[in-house]
Amino acid sequence: MGGESLAEILSELGRDSRPPPPRGDDDNGIRQFSAPFFARKLEALGATTLLRLADAGYDRAPFEEHGVAVRDLDFHGMSTPPAYTAVQFLLACDEAPGGAVALQCRSGLGRSATLAGLWLMREHRFSAREAIAWLRVMKPGSVLGEQQHYLEDMQVPPGRCAPFCWSDWIMPSP
């Protein structure tokens, strides 16, 4: 540090040789993150499957380029999943390489949370109330109205198999 001015030292402190982190696209002051941005994030988190639960307004190619398989299981927002969709969701979770699955719906409060609740009930033997409570801690406002009743209806007494693991529940797509 011999002979450098204070201004030179301070200017060096602010320099960083690393590239800046990826930023979302700005659209009229609203942060709009692109599909490639999220594809990189999911890959970094180890997700191998993306389940799109809402009308997809983006291309699947960036995700697939990053090793994330994309499946569409669309069902109406603010509703409960049809039996076929619930079974397809659980099968997709079972078949995901590495087991990491990302869920995407419009707001992440209803469809995604309801299916995540089913998974918690099946995989970790949560009661419906435990699953709903955990989801609401993680994302306040999750599992809305009839979705809450749906999870309670899917709960079975201890020692009995839940309906979503019965083989006769798997039916052809409507």
C-alpha positions in Angstrom: 0.0 0.0 0.0 2.9 2.3 -0.4 2.4 5.6 -2.2 -1.3 5.1 -3.1 -3.8 7.8 -2.5 -6.9 7.3 -0.4 -9.0 7.7 -3.5 -7.1 4.9 -5.3 -7.5 2.6 -2.3 -11.2 3.3 -2.0 -11.8 2.8 -5.7 -10.1 -0.6 -5.5 -12.3 -1.7 -2.6 -15.4 -1.4 -4.7 -14.1 -3.6 -7.5 -15.1 -7.2 -7.9 -13.8 -9.5 -10.5 -16.9 -11.7 -10.4 -19.7 -11.2 -12.9 -22.8 -9.5 -11.5 -25.5 -11.9 -10.3 -28.3 -12.5 -12.9 -31.0 -10.0 -12.7 -34.6 -10.2 -13.7 -36.0 -8.2 -16.6 -37.6 -5.0 -15.7 -40.9 -4.3 -17.3 -42.5 -0.9 -16.5 -41.0 -1.0 -13.0 -42.3 -4.5 -12.3 -39.7 -7.2 -11.8 -40.3 -9.9 -14.4 -37.9 -12.8 -14.2 -37.3 -14.8 -17.3 -37.6 -18.6 -17.8 -33.8 -18.9 -18.3 -33.3 -17.1 -15.0 -35.6 -19.6 -13.1 -34.1 -22.5 -15.0 -30.7 -21.7 -13.7 -32.1 -21.3 -10.2 -33.9 -24.6 -10.3 -30.8 -26.4 -11.6 -28.7 -24.8 -8.8 -31.3 -26.1 -6.2 -31.1 -29.6 -7.6 -34.6 -29.7 -9.0 -35.0 -32.2 -11.8 -38.7 -31.8 -12.5 -40.9 -28.8 -12.8 -44.7 -29.4 -12.6 -46.7 -26.5 -14.1 -50.1 -26.4 -12.5 -51.4 -23.4 -14.3 -51.6 -22.2 -17.9 -47.9 -21.9 -18.9 -47.0 -18.7 -20.5 -43.4 -19.5 -21.0 -41.3 -21.9 -23.0 -40.2 -25.2 -21.5 -36.9 -25.3 -23.5 -34.8 -23.2 -21.1 -35.7 -25.6 -18.3 -35.0 -28.7 -20.3 -31.6 -27.2 -21.4 -30.7 -27.0 -17.7 -31.7 -30.6 -17.0 -35.2 -29.9 -15.6 -38.0 -31.9 -17.1 -41.3 -30.1 -17.5 -44.7 -31.6 -17.0 -48.1 -29.9 -17.3 -50.8 -30.8 -14.7 -53.1 -27.9 -15.3 -56.2 -27.6 -13.1 -58.4 -24.6 -12.2 -57.1 -22.1 -9.6 -59.0 -21.9 -6.2 -60.1 -25.5 -6.8 -59.1 -29.0 -5.7 -57.1 -31.3 -8.0 -59.1 -33.9 -9.9 -58.2 -37.5 -8.8 -56.3 -38.1 -12.0 -54.2 -34.9 -11.4 -53.4 -35.9 -7.8 -52.2 -39.3 -8.8 -50.2 -37.9 -11.7 -48.6 -35.4 -9.3 -47.6 -38.2 -6.8 -46.3 -40.4 -9.6 -44.2 -37.5 -11.0 -42.7 -37.0 -7.5 -41.9 -40.7 -7.3 -40.3 -40.7 -10.7 -38.3 -37.5 -10.4 -34.5 -38.3 -10.6 -33.0 -37.2 -7.3 -36.4 -36.5 -5.9 -36.4 -32.7 -6.2 -39.6 -31.4 -7.7 -40.6 -27.7 -8.3 -44.2 -26.7 -8.4 -45.5 -23.7 -10.2 -49.0 -22.2 -10.3 -50.3 -18.7 -10.4 -49.7 -17.5 -6.8 -48.3 -20.6 -5.1 -51.0 -20.5 -2.4 -53.7 -22.9 -3.6 -52.8 -25.5 -6.3 -49.1 -25.9 -5.4 -49.8 -25.9 -1.7 -52.6 -28.4 -1.9 -50.5 -30.8 -3.8 -47.6 -30.3 -1.5 -49.9 -31.0 1.4 -50.9 -34.3 -0.3 -47.2 -35.2 -0.6 -46.6 -34.3 3.1 -49.5 -36.5 4.2 -48.3 -39.5 2.1 -44.5 -39.2 2.6 -44.3 -37.9 6.1 -47.6 -39.1 7.5 -48.7 -35.5 8.4 -52.3 -35.2 9.3 -54.2 -32.7 7.2 -54.0 -30.1 9.9 -50.3 -30.6 10.3 -49.7 -30.3 6.6 -51.9 -27.1 6.4 -50.1 -25.6 9.4 -46.7 -26.3 8.0 -47.6 -24.9 4.6 -49.0 -21.8 6.2 -45.8 -21.3 8.2 -43.7 -21.6 5.1 -46.1 -19.5 2.9 -48.8 -17.6 4.8 -52.2 -17.8 3.2 -51.7 -21.2 1.7 -54.4 -23.8 1.2 -57.6 -21.9 0.7 -61.2 -22.7 1.4 -62.3 -25.9 -0.2 -58.6 -27.0 -0.6 -58.4 -27.2 3.2 -61.5 -29.5 3.3 -60.1 -31.5 0.4 -56.9 -32.3 2.4 -59.0 -33.2 5.4 -61.1 -35.5 3.2 -57.9 -37.2 1.9 -56.8 -37.9 5.5 -57.5 -41.5 6.6 -57.4 -43.1 10.0 -53.9 -44.3 11.2 -52.9 -47.7 9.8 -55.1 -47.4 6.6 -53.8 -46.7 3.1 -54.6 -43.2 1.8 -56.8 -43.2 -1.3 -54.1 -41.7 -3.4 -52.0 -44.9 -3.1 -54.7 -47.3 -4.1 -54.2 -48.8 -7.5 -57.8 -48.3 -8.6 -57.4 -44.5 -8.1 -55.2 -44.4 -11.2 -57.6 -43.9 -14.0 -57.3 -42.7 -17.6 -57.1 -39.0 -18.2 -60.6 -37.4 -18.7 
